[in-house]
Amino acid sequence: MIAVRPLATREVLSELHFRPHHRVISLVSALSLRSLREFVAPAARIARAAPLPSSAKRLSPTAIYPRKEVAQELFAAVGTVFPVESENEFDALCATTATIASYYAFNETIASWLERQSVPASLAREYVARLFFGVTSGAIDSPAPNFKSLAAAHATAGGINEQFLERLVARGLLTGVSEAPDATLRRIGAERQSPDRGATV
């Protein structure tokens, strides 16, 4: 299991000696399969994986490429495995992990608003966290085909959810959210070309 900072990859792996029977899983972001293969030769049974901090609670959605049974079994123990068919798909899933800090910032903005309404900080934090925990759980269990359907189901005509969503759309927030992953994916693609560089979650 290779789990080092991207900039340290070459230095660390150059000191290790791999054998043909070794099975190697890289957690190094933006380290392409081609570069990984060069670093760990003659080992040939290799894969990339992108587990998230939620692995600690066995809730991580973990992207894996290519499909390797050992990697799938290992990460199934700490969440849900998403094996993909191409490295481009893998990189796209990795790009979406760049939204985590923004998600927390979004929650902080709402919790701070609650505090300005005289809600105690600890209560505000837990309320917002559980609000979205419930929403996320509902989305996982829902038979709805996409998030657009869920948004429509919760934006009752003339209701407060519809009002809030329309205000965000009018201010271009969702357009920005749609465009930001493009820049992230371009960065991952560029850094994948160089084994001495790489993005971090």
C-alpha positions in Angstrom: 0.0 0.0 0.0 1.6 3.2 -1.1 0.4 6.2 0.8 2.9 9.0 0.6 2.8 12.7 -0.4 3.0 13.1 -4.2 6.2 15.0 -4.0 7.9 12.2 -1.9 6.8 9.4 -4.2 9.9 9.1 -6.3 12.3 9.3 -3.4 10.4 6.8 -1.3 9.7 4.2 -4.0 13.3 4.4 -5.3 14.4 2.9 -2.0 12.0 0.0 -2.2 12.4 -3.3 -4.0 9.4 -4.9 -5.5 8.9 -8.5 -6.7 6.7 -10.0 -9.4 4.3 -11.5 -6.8 3.7 -8.3 -5.0 0.2 -6.7 -5.1 0.4 -2.9 -5.0 -2.3 -0.4 -4.3 -1.5 3.3 -4.7 -3.3 6.0 -2.7 -1.1 8.7 -4.2 -3.3 11.2 -5.9 -2.6 12.0 -9.5 0.0 9.2 -9.8 -0.9 7.6 -13.1 -1.1 3.8 -13.5 1.7 4.1 -16.1 4.0 5.9 -13.6 3.1 3.6 -10.8 3.9 0.6 -13.0 7.4 2.1 -13.7 8.0 2.7 -10.0 7.0 -0.8 -8.8 8.3 -3.0 -11.6 8.5 -5.9 -11.8 5.3 -6.0 -9.8 2.4 -6.1 -12.3 -0.7 -6.5 -10.1 -1.3 -2.9 -9.4 -4.3 -0.6 -8.8 -5.1 3.0 -7.8 -7.6 3.7 -5.0 -8.9 6.9 -3.5 -10.4 6.3 0.0 -11.6 9.3 2.0 -11.3 10.3 5.7 -14.8 8.9 6.2 -13.1 5.4 6.0 -12.6 5.9 9.8 -16.4 5.4 10.2 -16.6 2.8 7.3 -18.5 5.4 5.2 -16.0 6.1 2.5 -16.9 6.0 -1.2 -13.7 4.6 -2.6 -12.9 4.8 -6.3 -10.7 2.0 -7.6 -9.0 1.5 -11.0 -8.5 -0.9 -12.5 -10.9 -3.5 -11.0 -8.8 -5.6 -8.7 -10.5 -8.1 -6.4 -8.0 -7.6 -3.6 -8.4 -3.8 -3.6 -12.2 -4.2 -3.8 -12.3 -6.5 -0.8 -10.0 -4.4 1.2 -11.9 -1.1 0.8 -15.3 -2.7 1.0 -14.5 -3.1 4.7 -14.4 0.7 5.1 -17.3 1.8 3.0 -18.6 1.4 -0.6 -16.3 0.6 -3.5 -16.7 2.2 -6.9 -14.5 0.3 -9.4 -14.4 2.2 -12.7 -13.5 1.2 -16.3 -11.0 3.9 -17.2 -8.4 6.1 -15.6 -10.3 9.2 -16.8 -13.4 8.0 -14.8 -11.1 7.5 -11.8 -9.7 11.0 -12.1 -13.2 12.5 -12.5 -14.3 10.9 -9.2 -11.2 12.1 -7.5 -11.9 15.7 -8.8 -15.2 15.6 -6.9 -13.4 15.1 -3.6 -12.3 18.7 -4.0 -15.8 19.7 -2.9 -15.3 18.5 0.7 -13.9 21.8 2.1 -16.5 23.8 0.3 -19.2 21.5 1.8 -18.0 22.3 5.2 -17.7 26.0 4.4 -21.3 25.9 3.2 -22.4 24.3 6.5 -20.3 26.8 8.5 -22.1 29.7 6.7 -25.5 28.2 7.7 -24.4 27.5 11.3 -23.0 31.0 11.6 -26.3 32.4 10.4 -28.0 30.4 13.2 -25.6 31.9 15.7 -26.6 35.4 14.6 -30.2 34.4 15.3 -29.1 33.7 18.9 -28.8 29.9 18.5 -25.9 28.6 20.7 -22.8 27.7 18.5 -22.7 24.0 19.7 -26.4 23.6 19.0 -26.1 25.2 15.6 -23.2 23.0 14.6 -24.9 19.8 15.6 -28.2 20.8 14.1 -26.7 21.6 10.7 -24.6 18.5 10.7 -27.6 16.3 11.4 -29.7 18.1 9.0 -27.4 17.2 6.1 -26.7 13.8 7.5 -30.4 13.0 7.3 -30.6 14.5 3.8 -27.6 12.4 2.6 -29.0 9.2 4.1 -32.3 9.9 2.4 -30.5 10.3 -1.0 -28.7 7.0 -0.6 -31.9 5.1 0.1 -34.1 7.0 -2.4 -35.3 5.4 -5.6 -35.1 8.8 -7.4 -32.9 8.5 -10.5 -30.9 11.7 -9.9 -30.4 14.6 -7.5 -32.4 16.9 -9.8 -35.5 14.7 -9.0 -34.7 14.9 -5.3 -34.4 18.7 -5.5 -37.7 19.0 -7.3 -39.4 16.8 -4.8 -38.1 19.0 -1.9 -38.7 22.4 -3.6 -42.5 22.6 -3.0 -44.1 25.2 -5.2 -44.2 28.5 -3.3 -42.3 27.0 -0.4 -39.1 28.0 1.4 -36.9 25.4 -0.3 -37.9 26.7 -3.7 -37.3 30.3 -2.6 -33.8 29.5 -1.2 -32.8 27.5 -4.3 -34.1 30.1 -6.7 -32.0 32.8 -4.9 -28.8 30.7 -5.2 -29.5 29.9 -8.9 -30.1 33.6 -9.6 -26.7 34.5 -8.0 -24.9 32.0 -10.1 -23.8 29.7 -7.2 -24.7 26.4 -9.0 -23.0 27.6 -12.2 -19.8 28.1 -10.1 -20.2 24.6 -8.6 -20.6 23.1 -12.0 -17.5 24.8 -13.4 -15.1 24.3 -10.5 -14.6 20.6 -11.0 -13.5 21.2 -14.6 -10.5 23.2 -13.3 -9.8 20.5 -10.7 -9.8 17.8 -13.3 -7.5 19.7 -15.6 -5.1 20.1 -12.7 -5.2 16.3 -12.0 -4.6 15.6 -15.6 -1.6 17.9 -15.8 -0.1 16.5 -12.6 -0.7 12.9 -13.7 1.8 13.6 -16.5 4.5 14.2 -13.9 5.1 11.6 -11.2 6.9 14.2 -9.1 3.8 16.3 -8.7 0.3 15.7 -7.6 -2.9 17.1 -6.0 -3.9 16.4 -2.5 -7.4 16.0 -1.2 
